[in-house]
Amino acid sequence: MIKNIILDFGDIFIDLDKPATAREMVKFGFSGITPELEQLFNTYEKGLISSRNFLDTVAKLFPKASETELIAAWNAVLKEFPDSRLEFVEEMAKSNKYRLFLLSNTNDIHIEFVRDYIGADKFNRFKNAFEVFYLSYEMGMRKPDAEIFEFVLNENNLIAKETLFVDDTKENTDAAAELGIHVWNLKVGQEDITQLKNHL
């Protein structure tokens, strides 16, 4: 029996255009993800470097881009957050049937953008629907590493077999499933988080 639900943020609640940053950066000489860039992004998502260090490093790699252009390209991935999804998770929270947790791979620049873009009121309503709001850059960990799932389970005394994890990235749901957590690998464009009850 499911008692706990851990939910991802991007493409579960807020729509993403995942290739958007790469498209925007082509004009500044970007031609593909290098191991150096991937390492930089992962380190930033873990909060192991500051936004200042992150932007300075990217600026050196793409000197044609201004800082404003870099930030705009970085945030281009973030799109709409439909009210229907916010209202859905608020109803779930009010029902008190499940313990709800957010677990998102994200970073300081993206969260600041989202807070400004959707407004503080909507952001706080969303945050308040969850018992704990876990953001990778505040934790020093990121999905799909097992340690982040183990941390959430242990810190909240959750039993894996009583827990459902929802994420659009198969690598993440596979990692959670290996720990005995029930998973829903949501297929973006075909499924919506408002259909969650079909998976409980």
BAKERO-846611 format. One line per field, with one value per residue: residue in one letter; x, y, z of N, C-alpha, C in turn. Coordinates in steps of 0.05 Angstrom, whole numbers. Atoms other than C-alpha are relative to their C-alpha. Example, Ala and Ser with C-alpha at 12.3 -4.5 7.8 and 13.67 -1.06 7.14 Angstrom:
resn = [A	S];
npx = [18	-16];
npy = [-24	-24];
npz = [0	-1];
capx = [246	273];
capy = [-90	-21];
capz = [156	143];
cpx = [18	-15];
cpy = [24	22];
cpz = [0	14];
//
This chain:
resn = [M	I	K	N	I	I	L	D	F	G	D	I	F	I	D	L	D	K	P	A	T	A	R	E	M	V	K	F	G	F	S	G	I	T	P	E	L	E	Q	L	F	N	T	Y	E	K	G	L	I	S	S	R	N	F	L	D	T	V	A	K	L	F	P	K	A	S	E	T	E	L	I	A	A	W	N	A	V	L	K	E	F	P	D	S	R	L	E	F	V	E	E	M	A	K	S	N	K	Y	R	L	F	L	L	S	N	T	N	D	I	H	I	E	F	V	R	D	Y	I	G	A	D	K	F	N	R	F	K	N	A	F	E	V	F	Y	L	S	Y	E	M	G	M	R	K	P	D	A	E	I	F	E	F	V	L	N	E	N	N	L	I	A	K	E	T	L	F	V	D	D	T	K	E	N	T	D	A	A	A	E	L	G	I	H	V	W	N	L	K	V	G	Q	E	D	I	T	Q	L	K	N	H	L];
npx = [17	-16	5	-17	-4	-22	6	-19	11	-1	16	21	17	-7	-8	-27	-9	-27	-21	1	-25	-19	8	-7	-29	-13	-8	-24	-22	5	4	8	-9	-26	-3	-5	25	17	-11	6	29	5	-12	17	25	-5	-6	-28	-11	20	9	-21	-21	11	2	-27	-12	13	-8	-26	3	16	-6	17	26	0	11	29	6	-5	22	24	-3	2	28	18	11	23	24	24	8	29	14	13	-19	-3	25	1	-17	11	22	-13	-10	22	13	-15	-2	-28	-21	-9	-27	-11	-29	-6	-27	2	-22	8	9	26	20	6	16	27	14	7	16	28	8	-5	24	4	-23	3	22	-11	-18	15	14	-19	-11	-27	-5	-28	-13	-27	-22	-1	-6	-26	5	19	9	11	-17	16	-2	21	25	-4	2	29	12	-9	6	29	9	17	-6	-1	23	24	-6	1	-16	9	-21	2	-25	0	-24	6	19	-15	-17	18	12	-20	1	25	20	19	-5	15	-16	21	-7	8	15	20	11	-2	0	28	9	-16	16	0	-26	-1];
npy = [-24	-25	-20	-23	-5	-19	-10	-17	-26	-6	17	12	-23	-22	10	-6	3	8	-8	-29	-13	6	-16	-28	-2	5	-26	-8	19	27	21	25	3	12	10	-23	-14	18	-1	-26	-1	18	-12	-23	12	9	-23	1	-25	-22	-10	-18	17	13	-19	-8	23	2	-24	5	19	-13	-29	-18	-4	-16	15	-1	20	26	6	4	26	20	2	5	27	-1	-9	-5	16	-1	-1	25	17	-11	6	29	8	-12	18	24	-7	-4	26	13	29	7	-20	-10	-12	-7	7	-11	-8	-28	-18	-25	-18	9	-4	-29	-7	12	-16	-26	5	8	-17	11	13	27	16	8	19	25	9	7	25	22	2	-10	-10	7	-11	12	-18	-4	26	10	26	-2	25	26	13	14	-14	-20	15	11	-22	-7	22	2	-25	-1	26	12	28	-1	13	-17	-26	-3	-22	-7	-16	4	11	29	5	-6	20	26	-1	2	27	18	-2	11	-21	1	-23	-7	-15	-14	-5	-28	-3	21	3	-24	6	1	28	15	20	25	14	5];
npz = [0	2	-21	5	29	5	27	14	7	28	18	-16	-6	19	26	8	28	-8	19	4	-8	22	24	-5	-3	26	11	-14	6	-11	20	-13	-28	-4	-27	-18	-5	-15	-27	-11	-5	-23	-24	-7	-10	-28	-17	-9	8	-1	26	11	12	23	22	9	15	26	15	12	22	21	-4	17	-14	-24	-22	4	20	-11	-19	16	13	-21	-9	23	-3	-18	14	-16	-23	1	-26	-5	-14	-27	-15	-5	-22	-24	-8	-11	-27	-18	-6	-21	4	6	-6	26	0	26	3	26	8	10	-8	-11	20	9	-20	-2	24	-4	-21	12	23	-7	-22	-27	-12	12	-8	-29	-1	9	-20	-24	4	-6	-27	4	27	4	24	2	-6	-29	-13	7	14	22	13	-9	-20	-21	-26	-4	-7	-27	-19	-4	-15	-28	-15	-5	-9	21	8	30	13	-5	12	29	11	27	14	30	10	-6	-16	-28	-11	-2	-24	-24	0	-10	-30	-8	1	23	17	24	19	14	28	5	25	1	-27	-17	-29	-9	3	-20	-14	16	-6	-29];
capx = [0	28	33	86	94	159	149	197	186	208	160	117	91	128	134	204	234	296	334	320	385	427	388	399	473	488	492	549	589	557	562	546	554	626	648	672	604	567	612	600	524	523	568	523	460	492	505	580	595	560	519	574	627	581	567	641	661	609	628	699	676	628	660	613	553	538	518	446	446	476	423	367	393	399	327	299	285	231	160	89	65	-9	-55	-90	-27	-19	-92	-85	-26	-60	-121	-75	-44	-111	-136	-81	-80	-6	58	81	154	185	253	281	349	354	397	394	386	327	291	298	271	212	195	195	161	101	100	115	43	37	108	93	26	63	118	68	34	95	119	191	214	280	323	388	430	411	426	494	465	428	387	399	451	424	448	394	337	367	373	299	277	320	308	233	229	198	193	212	155	105	133	118	168	145	196	198	270	276	347	319	260	305	352	294	264	330	320	251	213	150	158	119	162	114	114	113	60	22	10	-1	10	-65	-73	-33	-91	-87	-17	-34];
capy = [0	68	117	165	199	232	277	308	381	391	362	336	403	456	444	441	452	411	427	502	521	485	519	587	574	554	628	635	576	517	453	399	376	362	321	387	420	359	358	432	425	366	402	464	421	393	463	449	514	582	614	666	612	576	638	659	589	588	659	637	580	625	695	721	717	770	748	769	726	667	671	678	617	577	593	581	509	531	539	540	514	497	516	449	414	461	452	377	372	420	374	314	350	369	297	276	207	209	242	285	303	341	317	359	363	439	499	567	606	563	566	642	647	601	641	706	677	644	693	684	667	609	585	585	550	496	490	486	426	384	359	371	408	375	413	380	442	450	377	368	307	294	240	185	173	123	167	220	169	136	204	221	152	153	226	216	144	121	48	38	-10	41	96	118	160	198	225	235	211	135	136	166	119	59	81	88	21	-13	9	-23	42	38	83	117	139	191	198	273	292	227	227	280	282	295	221	200	162	111	92	85];
capz = [0	-21	37	10	-58	-81	-142	-191	-213	-285	-337	-279	-256	-297	-372	-399	-468	-454	-519	-512	-477	-530	-586	-554	-543	-615	-634	-584	-611	-574	-614	-564	-492	-475	-415	-385	-392	-366	-305	-295	-300	-251	-202	-205	-195	-132	-107	-103	-139	-133	-188	-194	-206	-254	-296	-296	-320	-375	-396	-407	-452	-491	-491	-545	-497	-446	-376	-390	-452	-415	-360	-412	-450	-385	-366	-436	-416	-366	-393	-366	-299	-310	-252	-260	-235	-176	-156	-163	-115	-67	-66	-54	5	34	31	80	49	30	53	-5	-21	-79	-105	-161	-196	-203	-188	-157	-222	-245	-179	-175	-246	-230	-167	-207	-268	-234	-176	-102	-84	-133	-116	-41	-52	-90	-38	19	-13	5	72	48	-14	-35	-85	-109	-103	-30	-15	-48	-85	-149	-183	-206	-151	-100	-42	-55	-52	9	43	31	55	117	137	135	160	94	75	1	-15	13	-30	-102	-141	-203	-253	-329	-334	-338	-310	-246	-239	-253	-197	-148	-169	-153	-80	-79	-89	-133	-194	-249	-307	-333	-409	-424	-475	-465	-390	-337	-262	-254	-273	-212	-180	-237	-210	-137];
cpx = [18	-9	15	4	22	-3	23	-15	-2	-14	-20	-20	5	9	28	3	30	22	4	27	21	-6	9	30	15	11	26	22	-4	-4	-7	11	26	1	5	-26	-19	8	-8	-30	-7	10	-17	-27	3	6	29	15	-22	-10	20	22	-10	-1	28	13	-12	8	27	-1	-15	3	-17	-26	4	-12	-30	-9	4	-23	-26	0	-4	-29	-19	-14	-27	-24	-23	-3	-31	-12	-13	18	4	-25	-2	17	-10	-23	11	9	-23	-13	14	2	29	18	13	28	6	29	8	30	-3	23	-12	-12	-28	-22	-7	-17	-29	-16	-10	-21	-29	-11	3	-24	-4	23	-3	-23	10	18	-14	-17	16	9	29	4	30	10	29	22	2	9	29	-1	-18	-9	17	17	-17	0	-23	-26	2	-2	-29	-15	7	-8	-29	-12	-20	9	-3	-25	-27	2	-1	17	-8	21	-3	25	4	25	-5	-19	12	16	-17	-11	20	1	-26	-23	-18	5	-21	18	-20	9	-12	-15	-22	-15	3	-2	-28	-13	13	-16	-1	25	3	-14];
cpy = [25	20	26	4	22	8	18	27	5	-21	-18	22	23	-12	9	-2	-7	8	30	14	-5	16	29	5	-4	26	10	-21	-28	-20	-27	-2	-15	-12	22	15	-18	-1	26	2	-17	12	23	-10	-11	23	1	24	21	7	19	-16	-14	19	9	-22	-2	24	-3	-19	13	31	19	7	18	-16	-2	-21	-29	-9	-6	-28	-23	-4	-6	-27	1	13	4	-19	1	0	-26	-19	10	-7	-30	-8	12	-18	-26	6	3	-26	-15	-30	-9	22	8	13	8	-7	8	4	28	16	27	19	-8	5	29	9	-10	17	26	-4	-7	17	-14	-14	-28	-19	-10	-19	-28	-12	-11	-25	-24	1	10	6	-3	10	-9	19	8	-24	-9	-28	4	-28	-5	-13	-11	16	20	-13	-11	22	7	-21	1	25	1	-26	-12	-28	0	-11	15	27	-1	24	5	19	-5	-12	-29	-7	4	-20	-27	-1	-4	-28	-21	-1	-11	20	-5	25	3	17	14	8	28	2	-21	-4	26	-7	-1	-28	-18	-23	-27	-17	-6	-27];
cpz = [0	22	-6	-30	-2	-29	-10	-7	-30	-17	16	7	-19	-26	-6	-31	2	-20	-3	6	-22	-25	3	-1	-26	-12	13	-2	12	-22	11	28	0	28	21	8	17	29	14	8	25	26	10	11	28	19	9	-10	1	-28	-12	-13	-25	-24	-10	-17	-28	-18	-13	-24	-23	3	-16	14	24	23	-2	-20	10	19	-15	-14	20	9	-22	2	16	-14	19	24	2	28	7	16	29	17	6	24	26	11	13	29	20	9	23	-2	-4	10	-27	2	-29	0	-28	-4	-11	11	8	-21	-10	21	4	-23	3	20	-12	-22	7	23	27	11	-11	8	29	3	-8	21	25	-3	9	29	0	-30	-5	-27	0	9	29	16	-5	-13	-23	-9	-25	22	23	26	4	7	28	21	5	16	29	17	8	10	-19	-6	-31	-13	5	-13	-30	-8	-28	-12	-30	-11	9	17	30	12	2	25	25	2	11	31	11	1	-25	-17	-22	-17	-19	-28	-7	-27	-3	26	15	29	11	-2	21	13	-15	7	29	7];
//
